[in-house]
Amino acid sequence: MKNILIYSDTLASFAYGAYHPYKPERARQFKELAARYGLLYEANQEIVEPKPLDEELLYLFHDRDYIDLLKASERGAPTVEMLEAGLGSPDNPIIPGMYEFALLAAGGTLLGAQLLDEDAARFVFNPSGGFHHAGRAHAEGFCYINDIGVTIEHLIRRGRRVAYIDIDVHHGNGVQDAFYDSDRVLTISIHESGVSLYPWSGFENEIGEGAGRGYNVNVPLLPETDDHAYWYAFESVVPPLVTHFAPDIVFAEIGGDLHRDDPLANLNITTEVWCRAVGAINALAPRIMALGGGGYNPHKTAALWALAWAIFCGLTPSDSYAGIVGGMMYGPEAQAGSLHDEPSAAESCALKPARHAHDVVRHIRETVFPLHGIAA
């Protein structure tokens, strides 16, 4: 079974603006790091160019009026209707080519899911995908088109069961809203609490409604949550629920912004627990569609994605260029030779975030687990 990277220089070259925190070039940095560390060009790997999504497929998720506004926004000054739909805001600026960019990124996610569904691959990674904040009728959080929502809706209409695991530091609100009343999608988002971080949602009592009650799970964590508390929360919630749900395909939003070096978030997570979480997802899933999502320290995000790619592909990174003059440099060369964080002295656990993580897990075990017949 192949491991496939969806990659496009066109996507990696797109720019939201010099001062915008979202940097699509991370995808190119990841690809170069993966090559540097001997993680690409294996016999069972393939790099595939995405194709733009067929516009009609957008309407599986998005309202037609919103897509019309999105297309029209590039042709003139923003209107009140565009601004009300989130277009032209600092987060979602109107940029020439943004609609084509969004269509190509979404096309990559759909293509990856189709390859998985056809048994042409076991694992696919689209580093330029994962726009989990976009709503049916609005842009939000750097996201114009929700490639995840479109693709999952396509799959469930084909009768597939899909689990969505979101370890991006921001709550996956757009995906939650799309499937809040569905029992065909298990949505789990583990993120920094909406008390302290955009999008100000994703609390543990948001568990779905109607047929979807118990199929939407949120694990909000406090600022300064460390590896110990994070892993306790992840291990306690994700494996039992995903195993019981038995999905055909798992979508994994692996945003690099949960790392302690990210400038837009406040968790204290290292590469050690990142690798544990990715390894757990890999062990759980029959087929995996991984998506880049967030990550606003581009160098660290590229390194985290390279580690994830290695884990999903069953490879060990090895830097053959370390110490060579003229080698590629990503941030301080003090870490040359390793994608992992440098070892540091053990720190004591932060008490308040640890207690909060235990309280959230207890709440999920008491309210969600019984709905699935899982012992608390």
RAKA-V773134 format. One record per residue. N is the residue number from 1. RES is the residue in one letter. PSI is psi in degrees with one decimal (* if undefined). Layout:
# RAKA-V773134
n->N res->RES psi->PSI
n->N res->RES psi->PSI
This chain:
# RAKA-V773134
n->1 res->M psi->135.9
n->2 res->K psi->153.6
n->3 res->N psi->122.9
n->4 res->I psi->132.8
n->5 res->L psi->121.9
n->6 res->I psi->115.3
n->7 res->Y psi->140.9
n->8 res->S psi->127.2
n->9 res->D psi->-30.6
n->10 res->T psi->-44.8
n->11 res->L psi->-43.6
n->12 res->A psi->-18.5
n->13 res->S psi->-7.6
n->14 res->F psi->147.1
n->15 res->A psi->131.1
n->16 res->Y psi->-12.6
n->17 res->G psi->151.7
n->18 res->A psi->-33.2
n->19 res->Y psi->5.6
n->20 res->H psi->138.0
n->21 res->P psi->-21.5
n->22 res->Y psi->119.5
n->23 res->K psi->96.6
n->24 res->P psi->-21.0
n->25 res->E psi->-13.0
n->26 res->R psi->-34.5
n->27 res->A psi->-41.1
n->28 res->R psi->-41.3
n->29 res->Q psi->-40.9
n->30 res->F psi->-47.8
n->31 res->K psi->-41.5
n->32 res->E psi->-39.8
n->33 res->L psi->-42.7
n->34 res->A psi->-40.3
n->35 res->A psi->-43.0
n->36 res->R psi->-37.2
n->37 res->Y psi->17.1
n->38 res->G psi->33.4
n->39 res->L psi->-1.1
n->40 res->L psi->164.5
n->41 res->Y psi->25.9
n->42 res->E psi->161.1
n->43 res->A psi->-31.7
n->44 res->N psi->17.9
n->45 res->Q psi->153.4
n->46 res->E psi->139.2
n->47 res->I psi->123.6
n->48 res->V psi->133.7
n->49 res->E psi->131.9
n->50 res->P psi->161.6
n->51 res->K psi->150.4
n->52 res->P psi->143.2
n->53 res->L psi->138.6
n->54 res->D psi->123.2
n->55 res->E psi->-34.8
n->56 res->E psi->-27.9
n->57 res->L psi->-21.2
n->58 res->L psi->-30.6
n->59 res->Y psi->0.3
n->60 res->L psi->-25.2
n->61 res->F psi->-49.4
n->62 res->H psi->151.6
n->63 res->D psi->140.8
n->64 res->R psi->-37.3
n->65 res->D psi->-36.8
n->66 res->Y psi->-43.3
n->67 res->I psi->-37.0
n->68 res->D psi->-42.3
n->69 res->L psi->-42.4
n->70 res->L psi->-44.3
n->71 res->K psi->-39.5
n->72 res->A psi->-24.5
n->73 res->S psi->-28.1
n->74 res->E psi->-10.4
n->75 res->R psi->-0.8
n->76 res->G psi->-172.8
n->77 res->A psi->148.6
n->78 res->P psi->140.3
n->79 res->T psi->169.9
n->80 res->V psi->-40.5
n->81 res->E psi->-39.1
n->82 res->M psi->-45.2
n->83 res->L psi->-39.0
n->84 res->E psi->-26.9
n->85 res->A psi->11.5
n->86 res->G psi->4.8
n->87 res->L psi->127.3
n->88 res->G psi->7.9
n->89 res->S psi->166.2
n->90 res->P psi->-37.0
n->91 res->D psi->-39.1
n->92 res->N psi->72.8
n->93 res->P psi->156.6
n->94 res->I psi->115.8
n->95 res->I psi->135.4
n->96 res->P psi->129.0
n->97 res->G psi->2.0
n->98 res->M psi->-33.9
n->99 res->Y psi->-43.4
n->100 res->E psi->-39.2
n->101 res->F psi->-48.3
n->102 res->A psi->-39.3
n->103 res->L psi->-40.0
n->104 res->L psi->-41.4
n->105 res->A psi->-44.1
n->106 res->A psi->-36.2
n->107 res->G psi->-34.9
n->108 res->G psi->-40.5
n->109 res->T psi->-43.9
n->110 res->L psi->-43.1
n->111 res->L psi->-44.8
n->112 res->G psi->-44.4
n->113 res->A psi->-37.3
n->114 res->Q psi->-40.5
n->115 res->L psi->-39.7
n->116 res->L psi->-44.6
n->117 res->D psi->-27.5
n->118 res->E psi->7.0
n->119 res->D psi->25.6
n->120 res->A psi->-5.7
n->121 res->A psi->156.7
n->122 res->R psi->-32.1
n->123 res->F psi->133.9
n->124 res->V psi->138.4
n->125 res->F psi->123.7
n->126 res->N psi->93.5
n->127 res->P psi->-20.0
n->128 res->S psi->12.1
n->129 res->G psi->-178.9
n->130 res->G psi->41.4
n->131 res->F psi->75.1
n->132 res->H psi->-1.9
n->133 res->H psi->-22.5
n->134 res->A psi->136.4
n->135 res->G psi->177.4
n->136 res->R psi->-34.3
n->137 res->A psi->20.8
n->138 res->H psi->153.7
n->139 res->A psi->150.8
n->140 res->E psi->143.8
n->141 res->G psi->43.8
n->142 res->F psi->10.0
n->143 res->C psi->121.5
n->144 res->Y psi->-40.8
n->145 res->I psi->132.4
n->146 res->N psi->89.2
n->147 res->D psi->-31.1
n->148 res->I psi->-48.4
n->149 res->G psi->-44.0
n->150 res->V psi->-47.4
n->151 res->T psi->-41.5
n->152 res->I psi->-40.8
n->153 res->E psi->-40.5
n->154 res->H psi->-43.0
n->155 res->L psi->-42.4
n->156 res->I psi->-25.6
n->157 res->R psi->-18.7
n->158 res->R psi->6.7
n->159 res->G psi->12.3
n->160 res->R psi->149.2
n->161 res->R psi->130.3
n->162 res->V psi->131.1
n->163 res->A psi->137.5
n->164 res->Y psi->115.1
n->165 res->I psi->119.6
n->166 res->D psi->109.0
n->167 res->I psi->8.7
n->168 res->D psi->146.7
n->169 res->V psi->-19.0
n->170 res->H psi->140.7
n->171 res->H psi->135.8
n->172 res->G psi->67.9
n->173 res->N psi->-36.7
n->174 res->G psi->-39.0
n->175 res->V psi->-41.8
n->176 res->Q psi->-50.5
n->177 res->D psi->-35.4
n->178 res->A psi->-34.8
n->179 res->F psi->24.6
n->180 res->Y psi->-24.9
n->181 res->D psi->22.0
n->182 res->S psi->138.8
n->183 res->D psi->8.9
n->184 res->R psi->-11.6
n->185 res->V psi->125.2
n->186 res->L psi->116.3
n->187 res->T psi->119.4
n->188 res->I psi->122.3
n->189 res->S psi->122.0
n->190 res->I psi->118.9
n->191 res->H psi->169.1
n->192 res->E psi->141.2
n->193 res->S psi->144.4
n->194 res->G psi->-9.1
n->195 res->V psi->-33.9
n->196 res->S psi->-10.6
n->197 res->L psi->141.8
n->198 res->Y psi->142.7
n->199 res->P psi->26.4
n->200 res->W psi->31.6
n->201 res->S psi->-174.3
n->202 res->G psi->45.7
n->203 res->F psi->161.4
n->204 res->E psi->-19.1
n->205 res->N psi->-0.3
n->206 res->E psi->89.5
n->207 res->I psi->15.2
n->208 res->G psi->170.2
n->209 res->E psi->161.3
n->210 res->G psi->-134.5
n->211 res->A psi->-21.4
n->212 res->G psi->3.7
n->213 res->R psi->122.0
n->214 res->G psi->-8.0
n->215 res->Y psi->3.5
n->216 res->N psi->118.9
n->217 res->V psi->129.5
n->218 res->N psi->137.5
n->219 res->V psi->84.9
n->220 res->P psi->134.0
n->221 res->L psi->148.0
n->222 res->L psi->156.0
n->223 res->P psi->145.8
n->224 res->E psi->8.3
n->225 res->T psi->130.4
n->226 res->D psi->-176.5
n->227 res->D psi->-42.9
n->228 res->H psi->-50.0
n->229 res->A psi->-38.9
n->230 res->Y psi->-48.0
n->231 res->W psi->-37.3
n->232 res->Y psi->-46.6
n->233 res->A psi->-45.9
n->234 res->F psi->-52.4
n->235 res->E psi->-32.6
n->236 res->S psi->-26.5
n->237 res->V psi->-49.6
n->238 res->V psi->-56.2
n->239 res->P psi->-45.9
n->240 res->P psi->-39.1
n->241 res->L psi->-43.4
n->242 res->V psi->-42.1
n->243 res->T psi->-44.6
n->244 res->H psi->-37.3
n->245 res->F psi->-30.9
n->246 res->A psi->65.9
n->247 res->P psi->157.7
n->248 res->D psi->-38.6
n->249 res->I psi->139.7
n->250 res->V psi->127.1
n->251 res->F psi->131.9
n->252 res->A psi->113.1
n->253 res->E psi->105.5
n->254 res->I psi->54.0
n->255 res->G psi->137.8
n->256 res->G psi->6.8
n->257 res->D psi->-2.4
n->258 res->L psi->-13.8
n->259 res->H psi->150.1
n->260 res->R psi->-19.0
n->261 res->D psi->1.7
n->262 res->D psi->134.9
n->263 res->P psi->-12.3
n->264 res->L psi->9.8
n->265 res->A psi->179.6
n->266 res->N psi->18.4
n->267 res->L psi->162.8
n->268 res->N psi->58.0
n->269 res->I psi->138.3
n->270 res->T psi->176.5
n->271 res->T psi->-23.3
n->272 res->E psi->-51.1
n->273 res->V psi->-27.3
n->274 res->W psi->-48.7
n->275 res->C psi->-36.3
n->276 res->R psi->-45.3
n->277 res->A psi->-44.8
n->278 res->V psi->-40.6
n->279 res->G psi->-37.6
n->280 res->A psi->-42.3
n->281 res->I psi->-43.0
n->282 res->N psi->-38.8
n->283 res->A psi->-26.0
n->284 res->L psi->-28.6
n->285 res->A psi->131.7
n->286 res->P psi->-38.3
n->287 res->R psi->138.4
n->288 res->I psi->127.1
n->289 res->M psi->102.3
n->290 res->A psi->143.5
n->291 res->L psi->142.6
n->292 res->G psi->-44.7
n->293 res->G psi->-140.1
n->294 res->G psi->-172.5
n->295 res->G psi->105.9
n->296 res->Y psi->8.2
n->297 res->N psi->94.6
n->298 res->P psi->-40.0
n->299 res->H psi->-45.7
n->300 res->K psi->-39.7
n->301 res->T psi->-44.1
n->302 res->A psi->-39.8
n->303 res->A psi->-41.4
n->304 res->L psi->-42.3
n->305 res->W psi->-37.3
n->306 res->A psi->-40.4
n->307 res->L psi->-43.4
n->308 res->A psi->-44.8
n->309 res->W psi->-42.7
n->310 res->A psi->-44.1
n->311 res->I psi->-47.5
n->312 res->F psi->-30.6
n->313 res->C psi->-3.2
n->314 res->G psi->37.0
n->315 res->L psi->161.9
n->316 res->T psi->121.4
n->317 res->P psi->140.9
n->318 res->S psi->118.4
n->319 res->D psi->103.0
n->320 res->S psi->-5.3
n->321 res->Y psi->-2.0
n->322 res->A psi->129.6
n->323 res->G psi->-4.0
n->324 res->I psi->128.3
n->325 res->V psi->133.4
n->326 res->G psi->0.6
n->327 res->G psi->164.9
n->328 res->M psi->143.0
n->329 res->M psi->127.2
n->330 res->Y psi->97.3
n->331 res->G psi->-164.0
n->332 res->P psi->131.3
n->333 res->E psi->3.2
n->334 res->A psi->-25.0
n->335 res->Q psi->13.8
n->336 res->A psi->137.3
n->337 res->G psi->-7.8
n->338 res->S psi->139.8
n->339 res->L psi->-12.7
n->340 res->H psi->160.5
n->341 res->D psi->150.9
n->342 res->E psi->145.6
n->343 res->P psi->142.5
n->344 res->S psi->162.4
n->345 res->A psi->143.5
n->346 res->A psi->133.9
n->347 res->E psi->149.1
n->348 res->S psi->149.0
n->349 res->C psi->142.6
n->350 res->A psi->121.8
n->351 res->L psi->-49.1
n->352 res->K psi->-48.9
n->353 res->P psi->-35.1
n->354 res->A psi->-44.2
n->355 res->R psi->-41.3
n->356 res->H psi->-43.6
n->357 res->A psi->-41.7
n->358 res->H psi->-37.9
n->359 res->D psi->-41.5
n->360 res->V psi->-44.9
n->361 res->V psi->-43.3
n->362 res->R psi->-41.7
n->363 res->H psi->-43.7
n->364 res->I psi->-41.7
n->365 res->R psi->-34.3
n->366 res->E psi->-28.8
n->367 res->T psi->-37.3
n->368 res->V psi->-46.2
n->369 res->F psi->-45.1
n->370 res->P psi->-29.8
n->371 res->L psi->-21.1
n->372 res->H psi->1.0
n->373 res->G psi->24.9
n->374 res->I psi->131.7
n->375 res->A psi->135.6
n->376 res->A psi->*
